[in-house]
Amino acid sequence: MPTTTAQPELTPEERQSVLRALKSPRLLKTEVLGGLVVALALIPEAIAFSVIAGVDPRIGLFASFTMAVSIAFLGGRPAMISAATGAVALVIAPLVDSHGLDYLVAAVILAGVFQVLLALLGVAKLMRFIPRQVMVGFVNALAILVFLAQVPELLGVPWLVYPLTALALVIVFGLPKLTTVVPAPLVAIVVLTLITVFASITVPTVGDKGELPDSLPALFFPQLPLTWDTFGVIFPYALAMAFVGLLESLMTAKLVDDITDTRSSKNRESWGQGAANIITGFFGGMGGCAMIGQTMINVRASGSRTRISTFLAGVFLLILVVALGDVVALIPMAALVAVMIFVCWATFDWHSIKPSTLKMMPKSETTVMLVTVIATVATNNLAIGVGLGVLTATVLFANRVSHLVTVERTVLELNGEETATYVVDGELFFASSNDLYTQFNYALDPDQVVIDMHASHLWDASTVAALDAITEKYRQHGKNVQIIGLNSASVAMRERMAGKLNG
């Protein structure tokens, strides 16, 4: 599958997958029910994220509809769900508070433009630099954050919420062991709704979260001055939204790749996310990105595998809130809390914290995972958590590799003259080359010195500067130094920079 261009069209493999699902009643049922369950789970979350962002609940619900439907056609990863998210809501909340809805919409559109540009620049290739343990930390942190988001729904509520939640948990965990004909989360939602309605049980419901819309979304053009001052206001928020949204989307796509044993183009995902945000902005939505929780409901709990479920999630969402809003409002929050707790359980990488795994894993790898988890949970910010995780992994890797460089010294008679030969073995970069200078016996070596570097490689200017310092030190002692064995890339780097790094 091509990864160097951002193409919105379906690949032949994806097209065949969609056609296969449309022709098979069993596969189509899986996609339809998966989309329905996701739509039901999206409603309270979209409302909650709207509250976080400081906008009307309809802004979040319409954003979830337009994001899901748009991304299904614009190159997004099959079966992955994109909608209004908490990560985006946290980024844009200060802008809404200070400048209002029009500036928010303009920032969403600009963020989409940035994401398209980043896709064209191939920024998704940077995903290869995110270590596996950062990915594990990302997954575990999101599972914890999703779980913590459910805790308020279990505090200060009628006592009947607890047995209802327990019943729903029994259904979502136990039903798949008996049958997978119908998604267990959907069964839990229907059963709890029927119980609370027919038994006249008063517990928090979806309707308590906010007013549901009663009309379709319409085109919206922000009314604000097109000046550099306006651009200066929305630019930082749009850029932050673009990066946070892309990061969460690309990492979620990689997670789905692993679960489904399929590949996806991260550049096409970036392109699709950007275009979907632009469309969402012009419909007055708050923007969004991929959602780990709803994606896990769709992929892992429901078994969906194509864009059909993504598209239907958006369609069902709109139908539910506009045409069936009175019915949806009756769904008890206990059912959705149970579904999300199941998602947390299924998402968390339990193998990563098993004693046998921790005993086998290098301490540096475990440290990277813990830093990612702690930073993400503490800040409630995916970008900060992943950034610190990558930084920690880089520092620990550099420290580990820097100790792998060895220097062996021998003194022999060559051409009737005593010569000291140093064999340097290992990768030389800023962390390892700083110690290289101290590995030579400048005062006691004979007049002829050979530094053999056939088993090493120069990676940066720090190493060239170190070699300059070594040769200069020997020159000060009146000794001749010959450097041999450099590969062609190292020779080119040294010829370009040698003697020019100290002014």
N, C-alpha and C positions, 0 to 999 in steps of 0.2 A: 504494500500500500504506500503511495507516495507520501512523503512527509516534508517536502521542501516547498510546496506551494499550498496556498489556502484555497481550496476548491469547495464550493457549497454543494456540488452535486453528490448524489449517492454513488459509492463505489459499486462495481459489479457484484461483489460479495454481499454488500448491504442490500442491494436491490433484490438479489436472489433470496436473502433472508426474509425480506418483507413479503415478497410474492409467495414464498413457502408458507408463511404465517397466514396470509389471506386465503390460501387454498386449503388449509388444514383447520377444521372446526376446533380441534383440541388446542392447537397453538394460538389460534385467534382468540379463543376463550381466555387463555392465559394472559394475553396482551390486554384484552378488554377489562378483565377483572383487576389486573395489575394497575391499569390506569385509573379505575374507579377508586381503588383503595388509596392510591397516592393522592387523588383529588380530595378525598375526605380528610386525609391527614394534612393536606396543604392549607385548608381553610383556617383552622385556629392559628397555625404558625404564621401565615400571611398577615392575619389580623394582629398578632402579637408583634411582628416585625414592624408593622405600620405604626403601632404605638411607640416602639423604640425610636423610630425615625421621626416621630412627631407629626404624622400625616393622617388623614382620614383612612379608615380600614379599607375603603374601596380602592385607594391608590395601591395598596399592597396586593389586594386580590386581583385587580386588573393586571398588575405587573406579572403576577404568577401565571395568569392566563396567556398573556402575549409572549412571555419568555418561553413557556413550555411549547406553545404552538409554533412559534418562530424557529426555535432551535431544532425542532423536528425536521424542518426543511432546509436549514442553513448549515448543515455539516457537523452538528453536534454528535457526540459519541452515542451510538445506539443504546437505548434503554436508560440513559442517564437523564435525570430530572433537573431542569434549571428553572428557577423561580425567584421570587423575592427572598432574600436571605438576611440573617442577623448580622453577618460580616459587613454587608453593604449598608445595612441600616445604621450600624454604629459609626461608619465613616461619614455618612451624609447628615446625621442628626444635627450637628452643630450648624451646618449650612441652612437647613430648614428653619432652625430656631432664629438665626440671625437675618436671613434674607427671604424666606418664604418658598412657596411651591414652585414659582416660575424659575427661580434660580436652581432649585433641585432638578427640575426636568431638563434644563439646559446642561447641568453637570452630568446627568445620565447620558444624554446624547453625546456629549464630548467624550465621556468615558468609553462609550462604544466606538467612537472614531479612534481613540487611542488604542483600543484592543485590536481593531482591524489593522492599524499601522504596525503594531507589534507582531501581529501574525505575518504580515508581509515581510517584516524584517527577520522572521524565523526565530523569534524569541523563545518559542516552545522548545527549541533544541537545548535550552538551558536546563530542562528537566533532567537531562542525563547527569548533571552535577549534584543532584539531590540524592544523598546516600540512602541505602535501604533502611537503616535504622532511623533516619529522619522520617521516612514514610511510615514506619511502624509507630513512631511517636505521634505523628500526625493522626493516624487512624485511632490510636488509643485516646489521644487528647479530645478528638471530636466525639468519641463515644462518651467520654466523661462529661463534656460540655452539654451534649444532648440530654444526658441523664439529669444533670444539675438543672437544666431548663424545665424539667418535669416536676422537680421538688416543690415549687410554689403551688402547683396544682393539687398537692397532697397536704398542704398546711392550712389550718383554719377553715376546714371544710366539714360538712356533715359527716357523721361517723359511717353512714352507709356508703360513702365513697370508697372506703377501704375494702369491704367485702366485694363490691362491684369491680374494683381494680384487680383484686385477687382472682375473681372469676374470669375476667378478661385475660389475665396472665396464664391461667390454666388452659384457656382455649388456644391462645397464640403459641404456647409452647407445646401443648399436648396434641392438638388436632393434627398437625403434620405427621405425627407418628401413626395415625389411623388412616388418614386420607389426605391427598393433595389436590383433590378435584376442585375445591373452592379455597381461595386464599384464607388462611386462618385469621389474619387481621380483619378481613371483611366480615367473617362470621362473628368475631368478637364485637364489632361495631353494631351489627344488626341485632344480635342477642341482647346486648346491654340496652340498646335503644328501646327495644320492645318491652323489656322488663321495667324500665323506668317509666315508660308511657302507660302501660296497662296496670302497673301497680301504683301509679300516681306518686312515684318517689321524687322528692325534690332534691336534686343535686345540681352542681354547676354543669352547664351545657355550653355547646358552641355558641348559641345565641347570646349568652352572657358576655362573650368576648367583644362584641361590637356589632354595629348595624351592618347587615348584609346588603349589597347593592340590589336594586330592582330594575336596572337598565343595562344595556350593553355599553362597553367602552367606546368613546368617540375620539376623533382626532383632536389633538391638543397642541397648540403652538404657544410656547412661552412668550409672555409679553414683558420684555426687558430690553434695555438699550444695548445695541450692538456696538460696544466700545471696548477699548483695551482695559478700561477699569473693570468692566463686567467679566472679561476674560481672566483678569487677574484674580477676581473673587472665586470663580468656579474652577480655575485651573488646578489648584492643589487637591481639591476634593475629587475632581474627575480623574486625576492621575492616580490618587490613592485607591479610588474605586476600581479603576482599570487593573491595577496590579493585584490588589487583594482578590478581586473577582477571578482573574485569570489563574492566580496561584491556587485558589480553592478548586476551580474547575479542572485544571490540568492534573492536580493530585488526585481528585476524585475519579477522573477518567483513567488514570493509571491504576487505581484501586479496582475499578470495574474490569479493566483489562486482565488483571490477575485473577479475579473471581471467575470470569467467563472464559479464560484461556483464549482470548482474541486480542487483536491489535487495533489501535485507532490512531488516526493522525492528529497529533496535538496542535499542529498549525491550523488544520481545518476546524478543530474545536475552538481555537482562539478567534478565528475568523467568524465562526458561528456565534460565539458569545458576544462579540462586538456588534455584529449586525442585529442580533436580537435585542441588545440594549438600546440601539438606535431606534428600532421599531417601538420598543416599550416606551421610550421617552416621548415619541410623537403620539402615543396614546395616553400620556399623562401618568405613566407608571413610575415607580421608584427605582427601577432597575434591579438587577440581581445577578446570580451566577449559579453554578451547579450546587445542588443540595445533597450532602452526604446522607442525611437521615432518610429523605424520601427516595433517594436513589437506592439505598439498601432495601427499603420496603419493596421497591419495584423489581430489583434484580435478585436479591437473596430471599426475601419472604414470599414474593409472588412468582418468581421464576421468569419474568419478562426478559426478552433479549433484543427487541427491535424498536425502531422509532415509533411504531404504532402506539405503544403504551405511553410514550412521551407525549405524542400528539393528543391522545385521548385523555390523558391526565388534565391537560389544559382545557379541552372541550368539556369534559365532565365537570371540571371546576366551575366553569361559566354557567353551565346548565344548573348545577346544584345551587349556586348562590343566587342566580337570577330567577330561575323558574321554580325551583324547589327549596327556596330559602327557608320557608316555614318548617319544612320537614327536617332539613339539615340542622336548623337551630335546636332541634330536640335531642341531637346526639349528645350523650353525656361525655364530659371531658375525661372521665375515668377510663372509657374505652380507648380514647386516643393516647392517653398517658401510658396505658398498658402496651399499646402497639409500639410506642417510641422506646419504652424500656426494653422490649424485645429487640428492637433495632440496635439499641446500645449493646446488648448482650452479643448479638450476632456480629456487630462491627468490631468490637474490641478483640485484639489479637491476644487471646489467652495463652497461646503457646509462648509468646514473648516473655511472660513473667513466670513460667514454670521454673521451679528450682533447677531442674536438669538443664534447661536452656540457659539460665543465668550462670550456672557453673561452667558450661561449655563456652559461652560467649566471652570474648575479650572485654576487660573492664572498660576500655575506651568506647567500645560499641554500646555497651549498656549505658554509659554516661551520656552519649549522644541522644539515645532514646529518652532518658529521663529529663534531660535539659529541654528537649522539644515538648514533652508532655507538660512539665511544670511551667515553662514560659507561656505556652498556649493557654493553659487553664488559668494561670494567674492573671494574664492580660486580657483574656477572652478575645485574643487577636491572633488569627492564623499566621499572618505575615510575620509578626514578631517571633512567634514560636518556631516557625520553620527557618527564619533567618538566623536565629540564635543556634538552632540545631545544626545548620550547615556550617556556621562559623566555628562551633565547637568541634565538629567533625574535621574541618580543615586544619585547625590548630593541632588537634591530637594526631592527625595523620602526618602533618609536617614534623611534629616532634618525634614520632615513631620512625619515620623514614630518615630523619637527620642522623639517627644513631646507627644507621646501616652502612655508613661510609667508613671504609677502613683504609689505612695508609701503612704499607709495609716497606721497610728500609733495608737495603743490602749494600755492602761496599765491596767492589770487585776491581780487579785490574783490567782495564780496557785500553788496548793500544799502548800498553806500557805505562799507563797513567791511572792512578787510583781514582775511581769514580763512585759516587753515591747514587744509587738508583732507588727511587720511590715509586711504588706501584699503587695508584689510587683506584679503589674499587667502590662503586656506588653512584647514585644519582646526586648531582651537585646542584643545589638551588639555595635560596637565601638562608634557609634554616641549617643546612649541612655545610655550606661553604664558609660560614662565619667561623667555624672551628677548624677549618682546613689550614688556616694560616699558622696555627699553633703546633701542627704535626711535623714540622721540619726542624732539623738540628742545624741552624744557620751557622753558628760559630764553629762547631766541631767538624762539619762536613769538609771533604777535600775540595780542591779548586774546581773540579768538574762534577756537576750534578745533573742527573737525568730524571725527569718526572714523566712516568709512563701512565697515560690515561686511556689506554685501549679498553679498559673495563668500566669507564665512567662516561658521563654525558653532561654537558653544560646546558643549564636550562634558563638562566637569567643573568642580568647584569651584575648581580651580587657575586656570582662565581667568577666572572671575568675580572671584576675588581679585586677579588681575592687572589687570583693568579698574578695580577699586576703587582699586588703588594708583596707576594712571595718572591717574584723575580727581582723586584726593587730591593728587597731585604738582602738577597744574595749578592746583588750588585754592590750594595754598601759594604759587604764583607769581601769584596774583590773576587767574587767567584762567578763562574760561568754556568748558566742554567739552560738546559734544552728541554722543551716540552714536546713529547711525542705521543703518537697513538690516538689523537683526537679524531672523532668521526667527522664527516663532511659538514654536518649541520653545526657542530661545535666549532670547527675551524672557521666557518663563515661568520658565526657570532663573534668569535674572538677577534678576527681580522677587522670587523666592523667597529668594535668598541674598545679594543685594547689600547691603553695609554690615553684614552679620551674621557675617562670617567671621573677624573679628579681635577677637571678644569684645565 
